[in-house]
Amino acid sequence: MTASAVRARSQREPKGSSGPPAAEPARPLIVTGFIAAAAATGAGLAVVVMLALAGWIAAPHAGVGLPSVLRTAAVLWLVAQHVGFALRGTGPIGMLPLGLVLLPGALLWRAGRWVVTAGSVRRLRHVAGAALALAVPYALITAILAVASHSARLSASVPQAAVCGLLMGLVAGGLGAARALAPWSQLIQLVPDRPRSVVTAVTGSAGVLAAAGSLLAGTALAIHLHEAASLQGSLGAGWVGTMLLVLLQVGYIPNAVIWAISFTLGPGFAVGVGTIVAPTGASLGPLPAFPLLAALPPGVHPTIPGWLGPVVLALPYVAGGVGGWLLIRTAPVLSIEAAPLWGMASGVLAGAALGVLAAFSGGPLGSGRLSAVGPSGWQVAAVGCLELGIGAAVTAGFFNYVVLRRLRPPETKISARRTSGTDQAGREPSGGHTIYVNPWAGDEAGGPPPAAGPAALP
């Protein structure tokens, strides 16, 4: 090193600074969010491209080149975020597997944590800004993928891609960013008592129905497992295609659970125009060659035994009752009039949430007979609000009354003894002397003169 270089360096450094050089200022939060969004998209696309390439290599691909495979992989990544698409000659495809949402959700969760760490976010009130800095670039990248995947045979919805990307970035990225700053126990304590009790009640009701729906769907599939295995083998997909088909069916498991919940609520679901599967019976036409649908034999047939029907129809009221009990268990003391109203509110919120999930769990499979597949969102919401709300209102009112009875102060012994004319020691007042008062003493002849009133004063 020359003397001039040493002299220039000594002039740039202040005197007396022997420590390490100062850290460079952090990059803007929007730049950090864009890097995280690009990394999450790239990681997800890498997984989907590997699966698409495996299927392309294992299956006959005459006339299908590598660019078509890459466009298909981009559409599959959009499908994982519940973005519908259209096939030429078939129509719109909106019946999408909800289980695939876990892949972009997990990647965005991790991206949200990284944005908080790399962006030097220290306060929970800044989490919304961090989530927005991640969600906006992610929505933009998702919309660009929808445009890039367009072809003559297949096209994805660009507006839906932007909206779904924004929502997923806000929800998954925001939760990951908040969790990076504080544990769940502290985050839950930030919610006021009353809203926290309502959220607990809604979660409890939905959890009971999810467990019941999983049991019903699993039992129906187990009963028809032989038919499902035979249908799987008849497709002749090979071992690679069979693995991909099994993976696709695993992605549809949340859809099946939501359909079973709609079944317990009463509206049921459809597998084609003019079909219905409800507790009172089923009327179905020819079904697609999909192994999960083997649990639904076509034609007109009863769905459950007669003795099981009342039990299934009572499940929503039981779920609402669990929600009402949790509401009173976690909430401060309510008045006897307010408890049923809050219980009804929690049941209505749970029913509305189930209606939204029901709407997302179904969709069209083309423009023909299968243009209506899945439950009706508004019917599930209406019936769910009514059934869950009634169960939660009655249960919340009952348990709140029990709590109020326990918290009511008991009658003290002093008040009881005052009623009987004794003090705390059990003695009579006035030092043990009983004073008898004759209310008619002034009316008796020869009685004492009446007391002088204020007019007799000097």
Buried (B, 14 or more C-beta within 10 A) or exposed (E): EEEEEEEEEEEEEEEEEEEEEEEEEEEEBBBBBBBBBBBBBEBBBEBBBEBBBBBBEBEEEEEEEEEBBBBBBBBBBBBBBBBBBBBEEBBBBBBBBBBBBBBBBBBBBBBBBBBBEBBEBEEBEBBEBBBBBBBBBBBBBBBBBBEEBBEEEBBBBBEBBBBBBBBBBBBBBBBBBBBBBBEEEEBEEEEEEBEBBBBBBBBBBBBBBBEBBBEBBBEBBEEBEEBBEEBBEEEEBEEBBBBBBEEBBEBBBBBBBBBBBBBBBBBBBBBBEEBBBBBEBBBBEEBEEBBBBBBBEBEEEEBBEEEEBEBBBBBBBBBBBBBBBBBBEBBEEBEEEBBBBBBBBBBBBBBBBBBEBBBBBBBBBBEEBBBBBBBBBEBBBBBBBBBBBBBBBBBBBBBBBEBBEEEEEEEEEEEEBEEEEBEEEEEEEEEEEEEEEEEEEEEEEEEEEEEEEEEEEE
